[in-house]
Amino acid sequence: MPFIDPNQITVTSRQRTTLDTSELEESIERLGQLQPIVCRQINGSLYLVAGGRRLQACKNLNRQIEYILLNTLDDFSSKCAELEENIKRDDLPWQDRAPAINDIHELYRSHNESWSMENTAAKLGVTVMTVFRHIKVVKFAIKNPEIFKLSSLDQALTSVDRATDRLLAQHVEEISHTARQAFKGKPQNGVTEDPAISNISNSPPELDSESPIANPIIPITNTIVDSSPNKVPDSIICASFLDWAPTYDGPKFNFIHCDFPYGVNIGGSHGLWERGENGGTPYENNPKIFFNLTDCLVANFDRLASYSCNLMFWFAAKWYSETLNKLQSIGLEVIVPPMIWYHSDNRGMTPWVKGIMQPKRVYDMAFIASRGDRSLLKHEVPNLYGAPLVSHPIHPTQKPESMLSHFFSMLVDSTTTMLDPTCGSASALSAAEALGAKTILGIEYNPEYAKAANSRLNQQRTLRRLSKEIKET
């Protein structure tokens, strides 16, 4: 077989994106080139068909390369040969293997309309499920290329399935809401509402496992709509959650963030403002308010929450058991232990119990819960995050957005419809929106805080838009 300078061989666009040839170079130096590369001759020039790693290794070693000519190969056969050779290599990264399997499947389909995944599997000597799994990820990656940054195919498939489940839940809730509105108040055999319709939001549909959803991530939209009880505005409503929740009749939410005043400052100040003093806005923070709001959430949870949803619920350590029991009473799966925000500046308050000073408390806790098997987006996120208290808060209990973003990264994506029943400074709403939430809605009782929160939310939107424009220029 002939030898040639490897630099005289033309390499067109290749399927492999990485070519680590260090071990192969050592082998060629020690044993010589054991297998020739395959080339085609077009208009007197040699074009590589198969053997890209061997070609690169010989280039690096500055040595002649052995080759064979297969001029009978057309463009279709040449591409198939390259893909088949690469797919069968054990060292091919999954990020290259998946597109290769998809490409060769599509190539054969383009020449044979009846070509199936079973045919591709037989051609490559792999199982049909192997072909399906790789193609599934590639179809998802069309609109979600970040998935190729994951370290394994299994991680990628988990991400695809999680996004698909969330999109299905969103569609089910949208359909359920439309059905509830259509049948509202219409007698059905003497019943004011059809039981099948009233129960639809709590019963996920039977799905055809043979029909995977491609590209399940949907565009981010933030449309401002009417703020009446049966609409969901992407803004902040000035209202009492105690009055608003029992009358709400709009689309249900798949993420509820609860930061009710949980009375950590009983017998003293919160550490930011005292009630009505130092120019601060009066802010009540006591156990009665906390439990009234919690009971309202519990009583109206099915009215507010989708059958598939997440909840993040802040609470005081002294009411750990009471809070856990209330959340579990409405069928929520609560992650224990809770998430902890550590005040990294060591600012906090020194509580008093029966007139005795206690150690300064420099942390806050929150439960993360779910129903409808709504899994977390990420599992490697630590349950402890350190961040200082907000330097110039617009609300007495304002939490840092960086901390909220850390925990929300497990919960929020472009399918998220979020409710914050006591949104305060709107930090949580802003954090969710920055992570791509589809819609956000905050309820705030105090008009001054509601106005300040709306202003801050709009400022954050402007900053994000300007930042995006700067990056794109």
C-alpha positions in Angstrom: 0.0 0.0 0.0 1.3 3.5 -0.8 2.6 6.1 1.7 2.1 9.8 1.5 2.8 13.0 3.4 -0.2 13.4 5.7 -0.4 17.1 4.9 -1.3 16.3 1.3 -4.6 14.7 2.4 -7.6 17.1 2.5 -9.8 16.8 5.6 -13.3 18.2 5.2 -15.6 18.9 8.1 -15.3 15.9 10.5 -17.8 14.5 13.0 -15.2 14.1 15.8 -14.7 17.4 17.7 -11.9 16.1 19.9 -8.7 14.3 18.7 -6.5 13.1 21.6 -3.7 11.3 19.8 -1.1 11.0 22.5 -1.5 7.3 23.2 -1.8 6.5 19.5 1.4 8.5 18.7 3.3 6.4 21.3 1.9 3.2 19.7 2.9 4.2 16.1 6.4 5.1 17.2 6.8 1.8 18.9 4.9 -0.6 16.6 4.4 1.5 13.4 1.1 2.2 11.7 -0.9 -1.0 12.0 -3.9 0.1 10.0 -4.0 2.3 6.9 -6.3 5.3 6.6 -9.1 5.3 3.9 -9.1 8.0 1.2 -11.0 9.0 -1.9 -9.5 10.7 -4.9 -11.5 13.6 -6.3 -10.0 15.7 -9.2 -6.5 14.4 -8.4 -6.6 15.3 -4.7 -6.9 12.8 -1.8 -9.8 13.3 0.7 -9.9 11.5 4.0 -12.8 9.1 4.5 -11.8 7.3 7.7 -8.8 7.4 10.1 -8.7 11.0 11.3 -6.8 10.2 14.5 -4.2 8.2 12.7 -3.8 11.0 10.2 -3.4 13.6 13.0 -0.9 11.4 14.9 1.3 11.0 11.8 1.2 14.8 11.3 2.3 15.3 14.8 5.1 12.7 14.4 6.1 14.2 11.0 6.0 10.8 9.4 4.6 9.4 6.1 1.2 7.7 6.4 -0.1 4.5 4.8 -3.4 4.8 3.0 -5.8 2.9 0.7 -8.0 4.3 -2.0 -11.8 3.5 -2.2 -12.8 5.6 -5.2 -16.1 3.6 -5.4 -17.4 5.5 -2.4 -19.8 8.4 -3.2 -20.4 11.3 -0.8 -23.2 9.3 1.0 -21.1 6.2 1.5 -18.1 8.2 2.5 -20.0 10.0 5.3 -21.5 6.7 6.5 -18.1 5.1 6.6 -16.7 8.0 8.7 -19.6 7.9 11.1 -19.6 4.1 11.5 -15.9 4.1 12.2 -16.2 6.8 14.9 -19.3 5.3 16.6 -17.5 2.0 17.1 -14.5 3.6 18.9 -14.6 3.1 22.6 -12.8 6.4 23.3 -15.4 8.5 21.5 -16.9 11.1 23.9 -20.7 10.9 24.3 -20.9 14.5 23.1 -19.6 13.2 19.7 -21.2 9.8 19.7 -24.8 11.1 20.1 -24.6 13.4 17.1 -22.8 10.7 15.1 -25.6 8.2 15.8 -28.2 10.8 15.0 -26.4 11.8 11.8 -26.1 8.3 10.4 -29.7 7.6 11.2 -30.8 10.7 9.3 -28.5 9.9 6.4 -30.0 6.5 5.9 -33.5 7.9 6.3 -32.8 10.5 3.6 -32.1 7.6 1.2 -34.8 5.3 2.5 -38.1 6.6 3.9 -38.9 3.3 5.6 -35.6 3.3 7.5 -36.2 2.9 11.2 -34.2 3.1 14.5 -34.2 -0.7 14.4 -32.4 -0.6 11.1 -29.8 1.9 12.5 -29.3 -0.3 15.5 -28.7 -3.4 13.4 -26.3 -1.4 11.1 -24.2 -0.2 14.1 -24.4 -3.4 16.1 -26.1 -1.7 19.1 -29.5 -2.0 20.8 -32.5 0.0 19.6 -32.6 1.7 23.0 -29.1 2.9 22.6 -30.0 4.6 19.3 -33.2 6.1 20.8 -31.4 7.5 23.9 -28.7 9.2 21.8 -31.1 10.7 19.3 -33.4 11.9 22.1 -30.6 14.0 23.6 -29.6 15.4 20.2 -33.2 16.5 19.4 -33.4 18.2 22.8 -30.0 19.9 22.3 -31.3 21.7 19.2 -32.8 24.4 21.4 -30.8 23.5 24.5 -27.1 23.2 23.5 -25.9 23.6 27.1 -26.8 19.9 27.7 -23.6 18.9 25.9 -21.6 20.4 28.9 -22.9 17.5 31.1 -20.3 14.9 31.8 -22.3 11.8 30.8 -25.2 10.6 28.6 -27.1 9.5 31.7 -26.9 13.0 33.2 -28.1 14.4 29.8 -31.0 12.0 29.7 -32.0 12.9 33.2 -32.0 16.5 32.3 -34.2 15.8 29.2 -36.7 13.8 31.2 -36.9 16.4 33.9 -37.5 19.2 31.4 -40.1 17.1 29.6 -42.0 16.3 32.8 -42.1 20.0 33.7 -43.4 20.9 30.3 -46.0 18.2 30.4 -47.1 19.4 33.8 -47.4 23.0 32.5 -49.5 21.9 29.5 -51.8 19.8 31.8 -52.3 22.7 34.1 -53.1 25.0 31.2 -55.6 22.5 29.8 -57.1 22.0 33.3 -57.5 25.7 33.8 -59.3 26.1 30.5 -61.6 23.2 31.3 -62.4 24.5 34.8 -63.2 28.0 33.3 -65.4 26.4 30.6 -67.4 24.3 33.0 -67.6 26.8 35.9 -71.1 27.2 37.1 -72.6 24.9 34.5 -75.0 22.3 36.0 -73.9 18.8 35.2 -76.6 16.3 36.3 -77.6 18.6 39.1 -74.0 19.3 40.2 -72.7 22.8 39.7 -69.3 21.5 38.5 -68.4 18.3 36.7 -66.4 16.2 39.2 -64.2 15.0 36.4 -63.3 18.6 35.6 -62.9 19.6 39.3 -60.4 16.8 39.9 -58.4 17.1 36.7 -55.7 19.3 38.2 -54.8 16.7 40.7 -54.6 13.7 38.3 -51.8 13.7 35.8 -52.8 12.2 32.4 -51.8 8.8 31.1 -48.9 9.4 28.7 -47.7 7.4 25.7 -44.2 6.4 26.6 -43.5 5.7 23.0 -43.9 9.4 22.0 -41.1 11.4 23.5 -41.4 15.2 23.4 -38.6 17.0 21.5 -37.3 20.4 22.5 -39.4 20.7 25.7 -38.0 24.1 26.8 -40.5 26.9 25.9 -39.7 30.6 25.3 -39.6 33.0 28.3 -42.6 35.3 28.3 -43.4 38.1 30.7 -46.7 39.5 29.5 -48.5 42.0 31.8 -52.2 41.2 32.1 -55.2 42.2 34.1 -54.7 41.8 37.9 -58.2 40.6 38.7 -58.5 37.4 40.8 -58.9 35.1 37.7 -55.8 36.5 35.9 -52.1 36.2 36.6 -50.2 39.4 36.1 -46.5 39.4 35.9 -46.1 42.0 38.6 -47.0 42.8 42.2 -50.6 43.1 43.5 -51.1 45.2 46.6 -53.5 43.0 48.6 -53.7 40.9 51.7 -52.9 37.2 51.0 -55.6 36.3 53.6 -58.2 38.0 51.4 -56.7 37.3 48.0 -56.1 33.6 48.3 -59.7 32.4 49.0 -61.0 34.4 45.9 -58.3 33.5 43.4 -59.6 31.5 40.5 -56.9 31.8 37.9 -54.2 29.5 36.5 -52.4 27.5 39.2 -48.7 28.0 40.1 -46.0 25.3 40.0 -43.7 27.2 42.4 -44.7 29.0 45.5 -42.2 30.9 47.6 -43.4 31.7 51.1 -41.5 34.1 53.3 -44.2 34.8 55.9 -43.2 37.0 58.9 -42.1 34.2 61.2 -41.7 36.1 64.4 -38.0 35.7 65.0 -37.9 39.0 66.8 -40.4 38.4 69.5 -39.3 40.7 72.4 -37.0 42.7 70.3 -36.3 44.1 66.8 -35.4 42.2 63.7 -32.1 44.0 63.6 -33.0 46.2 60.7 -35.9 48.4 61.8 -38.1 48.5 64.8 -41.8 48.9 64.3 -42.5 52.4 63.3 -39.3 53.8 64.7 -36.2 55.4 63.1 -38.3 56.3 60.1 -39.1 52.7 59.3 -42.4 51.5 58.0 -44.4 49.6 60.7 -43.9 45.9 60.1 -45.7 43.3 62.2 -43.8 40.1 62.8 -45.2 37.7 65.3 -46.4 34.1 65.6 -50.1 34.9 65.2 -49.5 36.4 61.7 -47.2 33.6 60.7 -49.7 30.9 61.5 -52.6 32.8 60.1 -50.8 33.1 56.8 -49.6 29.5 56.9 -53.2 28.2 57.7 -54.5 30.3 54.8 -51.9 28.7 52.4 -52.8 25.2 53.7 -56.6 25.9 53.3 -56.2 27.3 49.8 -53.3 25.2 48.5 -55.3 23.2 45.9 -56.7 26.5 44.7 -53.3 28.0 44.2 -50.9 25.1 43.4 -50.7 22.9 40.4 -50.8 19.1 40.8 -47.0 19.2 40.0 -45.3 21.9 42.0 -42.5 23.0 44.3 -42.7 25.0 47.5 -40.0 26.9 49.4 -41.1 27.9 52.9 -39.1 30.0 55.3 -39.7 29.4 59.0 -38.2 29.8 62.5 -36.4 27.0 64.1 -38.7 27.1 67.2 -41.6 26.0 64.9 -39.7 23.3 63.0 -42.2 20.5 63.9 -45.3 22.6 63.5 -44.2 23.9 60.1 -43.2 20.4 58.9 -46.5 18.9 60.0 -48.6 21.6 58.3 -46.7 21.1 55.0 -47.0 17.4 55.2 -50.8 17.7 56.0 -51.5 18.9 52.4 -49.6 16.0 50.8 -46.2 17.7 50.3 -43.0 15.7 50.2 -40.7 17.8 52.3 -36.9 17.6 52.0 -35.3 17.2 55.4 -33.0 18.8 56.6 -33.9 22.3 55.5 -32.0 24.8 53.4 -29.9 27.2 55.5 -28.9 30.8 54.8 -25.9 31.7 56.9 -25.4 35.4 57.5 -21.8 35.6 56.4 -21.3 39.0 58.0 -22.4 37.5 61.3 -25.2 40.1 61.6 -28.3 38.9 63.2 -30.3 39.3 66.4 -29.8 38.2 70.0 -33.1 36.7 71.2 -34.3 36.7 74.8 -36.2 33.7 76.3 -37.9 34.3 79.6 -35.6 37.3 80.2 -32.4 35.4 79.5 -30.2 36.4 76.6 -29.5 33.7 74.0 -26.7 33.3 71.5 -27.0 35.6 68.5 -28.9 33.9 65.7 -27.1 34.4 62.3 -29.0 32.0 60.1 -32.5 31.4 58.5 -34.0 28.1 57.4 -36.4 27.1 54.7 -38.0 23.8 53.7 -38.1 22.8 50.1 -41.1 20.6 49.3 -42.9 19.1 46.2 -45.9 17.2 45.1 -46.7 15.4 41.9 -43.2 13.9 41.8 -41.8 17.3 40.7 -38.1 16.6 40.9 -35.3 19.1 41.5 -33.5 20.5 38.5 -30.2 20.0 40.2 -29.1 17.6 43.0 -25.6 18.8 43.7 -26.6 22.2 45.1 -25.5 22.6 48.7 -28.2 23.2 51.3 -26.1 25.8 53.0 -25.3 29.2 51.5 -23.4 32.1 53.0 -24.4 35.7 52.2 -24.5 38.9 54.2 -27.6 40.8 55.1 -28.7 43.3 52.5 -26.9 46.6 53.1 -29.7 49.0 52.2 -32.9 47.1 52.3 -36.2 48.4 51.2 -38.0 45.9 53.4 -37.2 44.8 57.0 -36.8 41.1 56.2 -35.3 41.5 52.7 -33.2 38.5 51.7 -30.2 38.7 49.3 -31.0 37.8 45.8 -27.7 35.8 45.4 -28.8 33.5 48.2 -32.3 33.0 46.7 -30.8 32.4 43.2 -28.6 29.7 44.7 -31.6 27.7 46.1 -33.9 28.6 43.2 -31.5 27.0 40.7 -32.9 23.7 41.9 -36.5 24.8 41.3 -36.8 27.5 38.6 -36.6 27.2 34.8 -38.5 28.5 31.8 -41.6 26.4 32.7 -41.9 28.0 36.2 -45.0 30.0 37.1 -44.3 31.5 40.5 -46.3 32.9 43.3 -44.9 34.8 46.3 -47.8 35.5 48.8 -45.8 38.1 50.8 -43.3 39.3 48.3 -41.9 42.2 50.4 -38.9 43.6 48.4 -39.5 41.4 45.4 -36.0 39.9 45.7 -37.4 36.4 45.2 -39.5 37.4 42.2 -36.4 39.1 40.7 -34.2 36.0 41.3 -36.8 33.7 39.7 -37.2 36.0 36.7 -33.4 36.1 36.2 -33.4 32.3 36.1 -35.9 32.4 33.3 -39.3 31.9 35.1 -42.2 32.1 32.6 -44.4 34.2 34.9 -44.1 35.7 38.4 -46.7 37.1 40.7 -46.2 38.8 44.1 -48.8 39.7 46.7 -47.8 42.5 49.1 -50.2 44.0 51.8 -48.3 47.2 52.5 -48.8 49.9 49.8 -45.4 51.4 50.4 -43.5 48.2 50.2 -45.6 47.2 47.1 -44.6 50.4 45.3 -41.0 50.1 46.3 -40.9 46.4 45.2 -42.5 47.1 41.8 -39.9 49.9 41.3 -37.0 47.6 42.3 -38.3 44.7 40.1 -38.5 47.0 37.0 -34.9 48.3 37.8 -33.6 44.7 37.9 -35.3 44.0 34.6 -33.7 47.1 33.0 -30.3 46.1 34.3 -30.6 42.5 33.0 -31.7 43.9 29.6 -28.8 46.3 29.4 -26.3 43.6 30.5 -27.6 41.3 27.8 -27.3 44.1 25.2 -23.7 44.8 26.2 -22.8 41.2 25.9 -24.3 41.0 22.5 -22.4 44.0 21.2 
